[in-house]
Amino acid sequence: MGHPATWAVDGRHDKDHHVGARPVSVCGDLARLHPIDPSLEVTMAVPVQPILVDEAKQGAFIQKILDDTSGTMTTLLAILGDRLGLFKDLAAHGPSTTTELANRTGIQERYAREWLGGMVTAGYLEYHPETGRFVLPPEHWEALAHESGPFFFGGVHQMQGALAQVLDQVAEAFRKGGGVKQAQYPPVFWDGLERFTAGWFENLLIQQWLPAMPDVEAKLRAGGLVADIGCGRGRALVKLAQSFPKSSCIGYDVYPPTVQQAEGNARAAGVGDRVRFEARDVAGQGLPQEFDIVCTFDVVHDAADPQGLLRSIRQGLKPDGIYICLDINCSDKLEENIGPLGALFHGFSVLYCMTTSLSQGGVGLGTVGFHELNVRKMSEEAGFSRVRRLPLENPFNNVYEIRP
């Protein structure tokens, strides 16, 4: 059963009504709620009306917000563990004391002890009190210690830490419009993005995505010309060039610093003779030549002019060319996106994807704005005739094979 709650219009406590209960502490049974301090009542310019409060639902929500707040702290500790190499060290050396971990990684023992305690209480590490040793379970290695692995979260955590640095700018955009420009993000954001997407290109691109597109594979083996738009630091094209030595690749990106990094990555991988990069706004300038294959990996929803980008891709494809589009796996209905992934997508949208588009005067499609319905609709408007979503199971992304 619930209880009625009211708010006083003028901010005074109304002794004739029972004021809604709010929890001021979270201990024991979360449904046991403490009365609200009358001084905390919110003034509302509406008539006072009874509000039925479901105490079980309220208690469940307090538990959820506690879990989310605890998760934020856990992520911050995980960022430190990734940055300092603590997870990788524990994976390499096995059960360790605080002193052993501190000595091996060059950190202070007191900080090691507190960090380890936090990771144990969060469930990321295990603690053996009989030996005083801490363990990173092997089941956790892939997520926390396997760089470029298919389930590695270090890059995502690094990005989240960097996003916190632009909160003031995003808040200002909420008030005044516009958005945060790419140049305003710290370098560690781009480091995290490269590390995050590396898992796709190292584990999925060649092994899963391309086998589901035999015509694309055939073009690559025959020496096809490939464009990657929004190429970032070039990891996808480097992997393609290594796997298909007859192919040639050109990457385009609107953000010059990433283009410079991409050139260095290609040289370091030994494919600099077949992979080059160029700072170019393809949506506005078009593609300078025709390609056998054009790719966008998690890019269209970020674009200032996504429809213009798709038109440029269509015009830059050869008549028998193929466009590979990877974008977010989400629904066009908000209610179907409710859950942890939907919250993650919206967070990245507000703090990066949507705001960087709006900073350029763009449409601000947002992370969940290029769902399958829009992929098909916008592709048709751009002049494409066929869209096929690959039958792949991936909670984060869909891959589409799109043809003229």
C-alpha positions in Angstrom: 0.0 0.0 0.0 1.1 3.5 -0.6 0.5 6.7 1.3 -0.7 10.1 0.1 1.9 12.9 -0.1 1.5 16.6 -0.9 3.7 19.5 -1.6 2.8 23.0 -0.1 2.5 25.6 -2.9 4.1 28.4 -0.8 6.9 26.2 0.6 5.3 26.0 4.1 4.5 22.7 5.8 0.8 22.0 5.6 -0.2 20.5 8.9 -3.5 19.2 7.4 -1.7 16.9 5.0 0.9 14.2 5.4 4.0 15.4 3.6 5.7 12.8 1.3 8.3 10.7 3.0 11.9 10.7 1.6 14.8 8.5 2.6 17.6 10.4 4.2 19.7 7.3 4.9 20.1 4.0 3.3 20.5 1.2 5.8 18.8 -2.1 6.3 15.4 -2.2 4.7 15.3 0.6 2.0 11.5 0.6 2.2 11.7 2.0 5.8 11.6 5.7 4.9 12.2 8.7 7.1 9.9 11.7 7.2 11.0 14.6 5.0 12.3 17.8 6.7 9.6 20.5 6.0 12.4 22.9 5.1 13.2 20.8 2.1 9.7 21.0 0.6 9.7 22.1 -3.1 7.6 25.1 -4.1 5.3 24.1 -7.1 3.0 26.4 -8.9 0.2 23.9 -9.0 -2.7 23.2 -6.6 -1.9 20.8 -3.8 -3.1 17.3 -4.7 -2.6 14.0 -3.0 0.2 11.8 -4.5 0.1 8.1 -3.9 3.6 6.8 -3.2 4.3 3.1 -3.6 6.8 2.5 -0.9 8.2 -0.7 -2.4 8.7 1.1 -5.7 10.4 4.0 -3.9 12.7 1.7 -2.0 13.6 -0.2 -5.2 14.5 3.1 -6.9 16.7 4.2 -3.9 18.5 0.8 -4.2 18.9 1.4 -8.0 20.3 4.9 -7.5 22.7 3.6 -4.8 23.8 0.8 -7.2 24.4 3.4 -10.0 26.3 5.8 -7.7 28.4 2.9 -6.4 29.0 1.9 -10.0 30.3 5.4 -10.8 32.9 5.1 -8.0 33.8 1.6 -9.2 34.4 2.9 -12.7 36.6 5.6 -11.4 38.7 3.0 -9.5 38.8 0.9 -12.6 40.1 3.9 -14.6 43.0 4.1 -12.1 43.6 0.4 -12.2 43.8 0.5 -16.0 45.9 3.7 -16.1 48.4 2.3 -13.6 48.6 -1.2 -15.1 47.2 -2.8 -11.9 44.8 -5.2 -13.6 47.3 -6.4 -16.1 49.9 -6.9 -13.4 47.5 -9.0 -11.3 46.6 -11.1 -14.4 50.3 -11.7 -15.1 51.4 -12.5 -11.5 48.4 -14.1 -9.9 47.5 -13.8 -6.2 49.3 -10.9 -4.6 49.6 -9.0 -1.4 49.3 -5.2 -1.3 53.1 -4.9 -0.9 53.8 -7.2 -3.8 51.5 -5.3 -6.1 52.9 -1.9 -5.0 56.5 -3.0 -5.4 55.9 -4.5 -8.9 54.0 -1.5 -10.2 55.8 1.3 -8.5 52.9 2.7 -6.5 52.5 3.5 -2.8 51.4 0.5 -0.7 48.7 2.5 1.1 47.1 3.5 -2.1 47.4 -0.1 -3.4 45.7 -1.4 -0.2 42.7 1.0 -0.6 42.3 0.5 -4.3 42.4 -3.3 -3.8 39.7 -3.0 -1.1 37.5 -1.0 -3.4 37.8 -3.5 -6.2 37.1 -6.4 -3.9 34.0 -4.8 -2.5 32.8 -4.1 -6.0 33.3 -7.7 -7.1 36.1 -7.0 -9.6 38.7 -8.8 -7.5 38.6 -11.6 -5.0 40.3 -11.5 -1.5 41.6 -14.6 0.3 41.8 -13.5 4.0 43.7 -16.7 5.1 46.6 -15.5 2.9 46.0 -11.8 2.7 46.2 -12.1 -1.1 44.2 -10.5 -3.8 43.2 -12.2 -7.1 42.0 -11.1 -10.5 39.8 -14.1 -11.4 40.6 -15.5 -14.9 37.0 -14.9 -15.9 37.7 -11.2 -15.4 40.8 -11.0 -17.5 39.2 -10.4 -20.8 37.2 -7.4 -19.6 39.9 -5.8 -17.5 43.4 -7.0 -18.7 43.2 -8.2 -22.3 44.2 -5.1 -24.4 42.4 -5.2 -27.7 40.4 -8.2 -26.7 36.7 -8.6 -27.8 35.4 -7.8 -24.3 38.0 -5.3 -23.1 36.5 -2.3 -21.2 39.7 -0.3 -20.5 39.1 2.0 -23.5 35.5 2.6 -22.5 36.5 3.5 -19.0 39.3 5.8 -20.3 36.7 7.6 -22.4 34.3 8.0 -19.5 37.0 9.6 -17.4 37.7 12.0 -20.2 34.0 12.9 -20.7 33.8 14.1 -17.1 36.3 16.9 -18.1 33.8 18.5 -20.5 30.7 18.5 -18.2 31.0 22.3 -17.8 31.0 22.9 -21.5 28.1 20.5 -22.1 26.1 22.2 -19.3 26.7 25.5 -21.0 25.4 24.0 -24.3 22.3 22.9 -22.5 21.7 26.6 -21.6 22.8 28.4 -24.7 22.7 25.8 -27.5 25.5 24.6 -29.8 27.8 22.0 -28.4 31.3 20.9 -27.6 33.8 20.8 -30.4 36.1 17.8 -30.9 39.1 19.9 -30.1 37.8 20.5 -26.6 38.1 16.9 -25.6 41.4 15.9 -23.9 43.8 13.6 -25.7 43.0 10.7 -23.4 39.5 10.6 -24.9 40.9 9.8 -28.3 43.3 7.3 -26.7 40.3 5.5 -25.1 38.3 5.6 -28.3 41.1 3.9 -30.2 41.6 1.3 -27.6 37.8 0.6 -27.4 37.3 0.2 -31.2 40.5 -1.8 -31.6 38.6 -4.7 -30.1 36.2 -4.6 -33.0 38.8 -4.5 -35.7 41.1 -7.1 -34.1 38.5 -9.7 -33.3 35.4 -9.1 -35.4 36.1 -7.3 -38.7 38.0 -10.1 -40.4 36.7 -13.1 -38.4 32.9 -12.3 -38.4 31.8 -9.3 -40.4 33.6 -9.9 -43.7 32.7 -13.6 -43.9 29.1 -12.5 -43.8 29.7 -10.4 -46.9 31.3 -12.7 -49.5 31.1 -10.1 -52.3 33.1 -7.6 -50.1 35.7 -10.3 -49.4 36.0 -11.0 -53.1 36.6 -7.4 -53.9 39.3 -7.1 -51.2 41.1 -10.2 -52.4 41.0 -8.8 -56.0 42.7 -5.6 -54.9 39.7 -3.3 -54.4 40.0 0.3 -53.5 38.6 1.0 -50.0 37.6 4.3 -48.3 37.0 4.5 -44.5 35.1 7.7 -43.6 35.5 8.9 -40.1 38.6 6.7 -39.9 39.9 8.0 -36.6 43.4 6.6 -36.0 43.1 4.2 -38.9 42.9 0.8 -37.1 40.3 -0.6 -39.4 42.2 0.2 -42.6 45.5 -1.1 -41.1 43.8 -4.4 -40.4 42.2 -4.6 -43.8 45.5 -3.8 -45.5 47.3 -6.5 -43.5 44.7 -9.1 -44.3 44.3 -8.3 -48.0 47.7 -7.3 -49.4 46.3 -6.5 -52.9 43.9 -3.9 -51.6 44.6 -0.1 -51.3 42.9 2.0 -48.7 42.3 5.7 -48.0 41.0 7.0 -44.7 39.1 10.3 -44.3 38.4 12.2 -41.1 37.2 15.7 -40.3 39.6 15.9 -37.2 43.2 16.5 -38.4 45.0 15.3 -35.2 43.5 11.7 -35.6 44.7 11.7 -39.2 48.2 12.3 -38.2 48.1 9.5 -35.7 46.6 7.2 -38.3 49.5 7.8 -40.6 51.9 6.8 -37.9 49.9 3.7 -37.1 50.0 2.6 -40.8 53.7 3.2 -41.0 54.3 1.3 -37.8 52.3 -1.7 -39.1 54.2 -1.8 -42.3 51.3 -0.9 -44.6 52.1 2.8 -45.2 52.6 2.1 -48.9 49.0 1.0 -49.4 47.2 3.0 -46.8 47.0 6.8 -46.7 44.9 9.3 -44.8 43.4 12.7 -45.5 41.6 15.4 -43.5 38.4 15.8 -45.4 34.8 16.7 -44.8 33.2 14.0 -47.0 29.7 15.2 -46.3 30.5 18.7 -47.6 33.2 18.0 -50.2 32.3 14.5 -51.4 34.7 11.8 -52.2 37.5 12.7 -54.7 37.2 9.4 -56.7 35.1 6.3 -56.9 35.7 3.3 -54.6 34.9 -0.4 -54.7 34.1 -0.4 -50.9 33.2 2.5 -48.6 33.1 1.9 -44.8 31.8 3.9 -41.8 32.4 2.4 -38.4 30.1 4.0 -35.8 30.3 7.4 -37.6 27.0 8.3 -39.3 25.1 9.1 -36.0 28.0 11.5 -35.1 27.9 13.4 -38.4 26.9 17.0 -38.6 25.1 16.2 -41.9 24.4 12.5 -41.9 22.1 12.7 -45.0 24.7 14.6 -46.9 27.3 12.1 -45.8 25.2 9.2 -47.2 24.7 11.0 -50.5 28.4 11.6 -50.8 29.1 7.9 -50.2 26.5 6.9 -52.8 28.0 9.2 -55.3 31.5 8.0 -54.5 30.8 4.3 -55.0 31.4 2.5 -58.3 28.2 1.1 -59.9 28.9 -2.3 -58.3 30.4 -0.9 -55.2 29.3 -1.8 -51.6 28.9 0.4 -48.6 29.6 -1.2 -45.2 27.9 0.7 -42.3 28.4 -0.2 -38.7 26.2 1.7 -36.3 24.4 1.4 -33.0 22.1 -1.5 -32.3 19.0 0.2 -30.9 15.3 0.6 -31.4 13.5 3.6 -32.9 11.2 3.4 -29.8 12.5 4.9 -26.6 10.6 2.4 -24.5 12.4 -0.5 -26.2 15.8 1.0 -25.3 15.2 1.1 -21.6 18.0 -0.7 -19.7 21.8 -0.4 -19.1 22.8 -0.2 -22.8 20.2 2.4 -23.5 21.4 4.5 -20.6 25.0 4.1 -21.8 24.1 5.1 -25.3 22.2 8.2 -24.2 25.1 9.2 -21.9 27.6 9.0 -24.7 25.2 10.9 -26.9 24.8 13.9 -24.6 28.5 14.0 -23.7 30.0 13.4 -27.2 28.0 12.1 -30.2 25.1 14.6 -30.2 26.9 17.6 -28.8 29.8 17.4 -31.3 27.4 17.3 -34.2 25.5 20.3 -32.7 28.8 22.2 -32.2 29.1 22.2 -36.0 25.6 23.4 -36.6 24.6 19.9 -37.4 21.4 18.0 -36.9 22.5 16.2 -33.7 21.2 12.8 -34.7 22.7 11.3 -31.5 23.9 7.8 -30.6 20.4 6.2 -30.8 19.4 8.3 -33.8 20.6 6.0 -36.6 18.5 3.0 -35.7 17.6 0.5 -38.4 14.5 2.3 -39.5 16.5 5.5 -40.2 19.3 3.5 -41.8 16.9 2.2 -44.4 15.0 5.5 -44.8 18.0 7.7 -45.1 19.9 5.2 -47.4 17.0 5.2 -49.8 16.8 9.0 -49.8 20.6 9.0 -50.6 20.0 6.8 -53.7 20.8 3.3 -52.4 18.5 0.5 -53.5 19.3 -2.4 -51.1 20.1 -2.5 -47.4 20.9 -5.8 -45.7 21.5 -6.1 -41.9 23.9 -8.9 -41.3 22.6 -11.7 -39.1 25.2 -11.1 -36.4 24.6 -11.1 -32.6 26.1 -8.0 -31.1 24.4 -6.0 -28.3 26.3 -2.8 -29.2 26.2 -2.6 -33.0 24.5 -3.6 -36.2 26.4 -4.1 -39.5 24.7 -3.3 -42.8 25.7 -4.1 -46.3 24.3 -1.3 -48.5 24.3 -1.3 -52.3 23.5 1.3 -55.1 
